[in-house]
Amino acid sequence: MTKIAVAKGDGIGPAIMDTTLEIILTAGAAIEFEEIEVAEKVKNAWLKTLEDGVNTYHIFKEGISKEKVGTEEFTKAVIANLGQKPSILNPVSYSTNSALILPKYKRKPAAKKDLVVIDICTLEWNEPK
């Protein structure tokens, strides 16, 4: 997954930033914000928008999605949902105090490999003249 760092004060205008965030999120990239609160609000607003069935053309599913919109309308819907959390999808909650717990690494057993040699010989038969 692609990770994109977005910092406060990058000099990006609000309209460009909003559209950029929508494109990044829709593309499935993970966004790393300098401020945890911002990351939570944006991701939860994005999830809420998807949950509401507001989808851009490339993720729109007939019978599941409720509204097919362009990127600008999707961005506006995400902005309108800032501060809300999804009720069906799992809301995100990033905590700076939580440790990352990874499962213990287990090495896979070595695969059995056999060396197979095939000898191909090509003969050219020339009839005597």
Residue frames as qw, qx, qy, qz and C-alpha x, y, z in Angstrom:
[[0.000, 0.890, 0.456, 0.000, 0.00, 0.00, 0.00],
 [0.386, 0.504, -0.026, 0.772, 1.31, 3.43, -0.88],
 [0.391, -0.686, -0.414, 0.452, 1.88, 5.79, 2.03],
 [0.260, 0.644, 0.155, 0.703, 1.62, 9.52, 1.49],
 [0.371, -0.406, -0.449, 0.704, 2.63, 12.02, 4.16],
 [0.015, 0.752, 0.338, 0.566, 0.46, 15.13, 4.40],
 [0.415, -0.271, -0.433, 0.753, 1.64, 17.86, 6.75],
 [0.017, -0.897, -0.395, 0.198, -0.17, 20.95, 7.95],
 [0.068, -0.884, 0.163, 0.433, 1.03, 24.05, 6.14],
 [0.661, 0.020, 0.574, 0.483, 2.25, 22.35, 2.96],
 [0.042, 0.411, -0.244, -0.877, 1.02, 25.38, 1.01],
 [0.024, 0.264, 0.863, 0.430, -1.78, 23.49, -0.72],
 [0.349, -0.137, -0.046, -0.926, -4.95, 25.48, -1.30],
 [0.517, 0.013, 0.663, -0.542, -8.10, 24.11, 0.39],
 [0.797, 0.393, 0.018, -0.458, -9.87, 23.15, -2.85],
 [0.558, 0.517, -0.647, -0.049, -6.79, 21.39, -4.23],
 [0.101, -0.319, 0.853, -0.401, -6.17, 19.68, -0.89],
 [0.683, 0.102, 0.458, -0.560, -9.75, 18.42, -0.68],
 [0.817, 0.452, -0.189, -0.304, -9.69, 16.95, -4.17],
 [0.354, 0.536, -0.754, 0.134, -6.23, 15.48, -3.63],
 [0.346, -0.222, 0.782, -0.468, -7.35, 13.78, -0.42],
 [0.807, 0.241, 0.249, -0.478, -10.38, 12.30, -2.18],
 [0.718, 0.531, -0.427, -0.141, -8.25, 10.90, -4.99],
 [0.127, 0.477, -0.818, 0.294, -5.66, 9.51, -2.58],
 [0.502, -0.099, 0.687, -0.516, -8.28, 7.86, -0.37],
 [0.833, 0.346, 0.079, -0.424, -10.29, 6.48, -3.27],
 [0.591, 0.554, -0.585, -0.036, -7.13, 5.02, -4.75],
 [0.924, -0.297, -0.241, 0.011, -6.68, 3.10, -1.52],
 [0.485, 0.443, -0.439, 0.613, -3.53, 4.82, -0.36],
 [0.573, -0.605, -0.441, 0.332, -2.78, 5.17, 3.32],
 [0.134, 0.811, -0.052, 0.566, -2.37, 8.75, 4.41],
 [0.624, -0.325, -0.434, 0.563, -0.05, 9.58, 7.25],
 [0.060, -0.894, -0.125, -0.427, -0.91, 12.90, 8.88],
 [0.294, 0.349, -0.542, 0.706, 1.24, 14.73, 11.37],
 [0.373, -0.184, 0.439, -0.796, -1.82, 15.15, 13.54],
 [0.040, 0.124, 0.990, -0.054, -3.69, 12.05, 14.63],
 [0.314, 0.500, 0.530, -0.609, -6.98, 13.93, 15.06],
 [0.396, 0.536, -0.301, -0.682, -6.96, 15.03, 11.43],
 [0.185, 0.208, -0.920, -0.276, -6.26, 11.51, 10.21],
 [0.135, 0.280, 0.900, -0.306, -9.13, 10.09, 12.26],
 [0.355, 0.564, 0.292, -0.686, -11.60, 12.75, 11.13],
 [0.376, 0.490, -0.496, -0.610, -10.76, 12.43, 7.43],
 [0.147, 0.106, -0.972, -0.152, -10.71, 8.61, 7.40],
 [0.177, 0.361, 0.822, -0.403, -13.97, 8.34, 9.37],
 [0.396, 0.574, 0.077, -0.713, -15.65, 10.95, 7.15],
 [0.310, 0.379, -0.720, -0.492, -14.46, 9.01, 4.08],
 [0.034, -0.081, -0.994, 0.063, -15.81, 5.73, 5.52],
 [0.282, 0.473, 0.571, -0.609, -19.11, 7.42, 6.43],
 [0.398, 0.525, -0.258, -0.707, -19.43, 8.75, 2.87],
 [0.262, 0.194, -0.895, -0.303, -18.82, 5.28, 1.42],
 [0.066, 0.234, 0.908, -0.342, -21.27, 3.81, 3.93],
 [0.354, 0.509, 0.294, -0.727, -23.88, 6.36, 2.85],
 [0.665, 0.420, 0.600, 0.148, -23.59, 4.96, -0.67],
 [0.270, 0.930, -0.103, -0.228, -22.05, 8.08, -2.19],
 [0.753, -0.194, 0.483, 0.403, -19.53, 6.63, -4.64],
 [0.156, 0.636, -0.429, -0.622, -17.48, 7.80, -7.58],
 [0.786, 0.381, -0.229, -0.430, -17.99, 6.06, -10.93],
 [0.484, 0.435, -0.759, 0.028, -15.12, 3.60, -10.53],
 [0.021, 0.069, -0.906, 0.417, -16.40, 2.12, -7.25],
 [0.588, 0.055, 0.108, -0.800, -20.14, 2.56, -7.91],
 [0.013, 0.039, 0.996, 0.081, -22.06, -0.74, -7.65],
 [0.488, -0.219, -0.387, -0.751, -25.60, -0.97, -8.97],
 [0.734, -0.402, -0.504, -0.212, -27.97, -2.04, -6.18],
 [0.668, -0.348, -0.395, 0.526, -25.46, -1.22, -3.43],
 [0.248, -0.073, -0.042, 0.965, -24.41, 2.38, -4.05],
 [0.137, 0.727, 0.591, -0.320, -27.04, 5.08, -3.75],
 [0.238, 0.943, 0.040, -0.231, -25.48, 7.97, -5.63],
 [0.770, 0.178, 0.209, 0.576, -22.90, 8.09, -8.43],
 [0.053, -0.979, -0.022, 0.197, -20.88, 11.31, -8.16],
 [0.611, 0.645, -0.237, 0.393, -17.76, 12.90, -9.57],
 [0.631, -0.028, -0.449, 0.632, -14.66, 13.57, -7.50],
 [0.017, -0.342, 0.148, -0.928, -15.74, 17.11, -6.64],
 [0.664, -0.423, -0.184, -0.589, -19.12, 15.97, -5.29],
 [0.848, -0.195, -0.458, 0.182, -17.47, 13.08, -3.43],
 [0.415, 0.176, -0.373, 0.811, -15.02, 15.50, -1.86],
 [0.305, -0.397, 0.050, -0.864, -17.87, 17.75, -0.74],
 [0.820, -0.354, -0.331, -0.305, -19.67, 14.75, 0.77],
 [0.735, -0.063, -0.469, 0.486, -16.53, 13.74, 2.71],
 [0.141, 0.272, -0.257, 0.917, -16.14, 17.32, 3.96],
 [0.553, -0.418, -0.132, -0.709, -19.80, 17.37, 5.01],
 [0.887, -0.291, -0.351, -0.072, -19.18, 14.17, 7.00],
 [0.392, 0.392, -0.545, 0.629, -16.13, 15.48, 8.88],
 [0.284, -0.310, 0.519, -0.744, -16.65, 14.83, 12.58],
 [0.867, -0.044, 0.074, -0.490, -19.01, 11.88, 11.92],
 [0.242, -0.354, 0.902, 0.042, -18.20, 8.20, 12.24],
 [0.524, 0.033, -0.692, -0.495, -19.50, 5.30, 10.20],
 [0.671, -0.268, 0.403, -0.562, -22.07, 3.09, 11.90],
 [0.979, 0.146, 0.033, -0.138, -21.69, -0.09, 9.84],
 [0.711, 0.475, -0.347, 0.385, -18.03, 0.06, 8.80],
 [0.708, -0.463, -0.282, 0.453, -15.46, 0.02, 11.58],
 [0.045, 0.987, -0.062, 0.138, -14.48, 3.58, 12.53],
 [0.700, 0.292, -0.363, 0.541, -10.77, 4.25, 12.87],
 [0.467, -0.881, 0.034, -0.074, -9.19, 5.37, 16.09],
 [0.675, 0.418, -0.357, 0.491, -5.49, 6.16, 16.09],
 [0.587, -0.809, -0.014, 0.013, -3.81, 6.43, 19.44],
 [0.348, 0.758, -0.474, 0.282, -0.30, 7.74, 19.96],
 [0.428, -0.560, 0.610, -0.364, -0.05, 5.75, 23.18],
 [0.949, 0.014, 0.245, -0.196, -0.73, 2.30, 21.77],
 [0.278, -0.517, 0.747, 0.311, 2.11, -0.05, 20.92],
 [0.702, 0.371, -0.427, -0.433, 2.18, -1.98, 17.69],
 [0.632, -0.278, 0.707, -0.150, 1.87, -5.65, 18.57],
 [0.580, 0.441, -0.562, -0.392, 3.01, -8.01, 15.86],
 [0.977, -0.148, 0.068, -0.138, 2.66, -11.79, 15.93],
 [0.515, -0.563, 0.593, 0.260, 5.85, -13.74, 16.52],
 [0.501, 0.584, -0.500, -0.398, 7.60, -14.53, 13.26],
 [0.820, -0.104, 0.562, -0.040, 7.52, -18.20, 12.30],
 [0.090, 0.513, -0.685, -0.510, 9.91, -19.30, 9.61],
 [0.888, 0.250, -0.012, -0.387, 8.31, -21.53, 7.03],
 [0.774, -0.240, 0.542, 0.224, 9.97, -24.89, 6.50],
 [0.000, -0.494, 0.602, 0.627, 12.27, -25.04, 3.51],
 [0.811, 0.378, 0.018, -0.446, 10.53, -26.24, 0.39],
 [0.742, -0.123, 0.612, 0.244, 11.65, -29.58, -1.06],
 [0.430, 0.760, -0.265, -0.408, 13.42, -28.96, -4.32],
 [0.835, 0.011, 0.498, 0.233, 14.52, -31.59, -6.81],
 [0.046, 0.620, -0.483, -0.617, 17.00, -30.93, -9.56],
 [0.777, 0.383, 0.498, -0.039, 15.62, -32.28, -12.80],
 [0.092, -0.540, 0.537, 0.641, 17.87, -32.38, -15.83],
 [0.767, 0.510, 0.367, -0.129, 16.54, -32.86, -19.29],
 [0.318, -0.408, 0.583, 0.627, 19.04, -33.53, -22.05],
 [0.659, 0.656, 0.260, -0.261, 17.79, -32.62, -25.47],
 [0.410, -0.313, 0.624, 0.587, 19.81, -33.69, -28.43],
 [0.599, 0.671, 0.087, -0.428, 19.04, -32.52, -31.93],
 [0.579, -0.131, 0.673, 0.441, 20.26, -34.61, -34.81],
 [0.487, 0.670, -0.139, -0.543, 20.46, -33.51, -38.37],
 [0.739, 0.026, 0.642, 0.205, 20.59, -36.31, -40.85],
 [0.316, 0.681, -0.359, -0.554, 22.21, -35.59, -44.17],
 [0.920, 0.243, 0.307, -0.029, 21.70, -38.21, -46.83],
 [0.459, -0.372, 0.535, 0.604, 24.84, -39.07, -48.78],
 [0.500, 0.673, -0.084, -0.538, 24.81, -37.79, -52.33]]
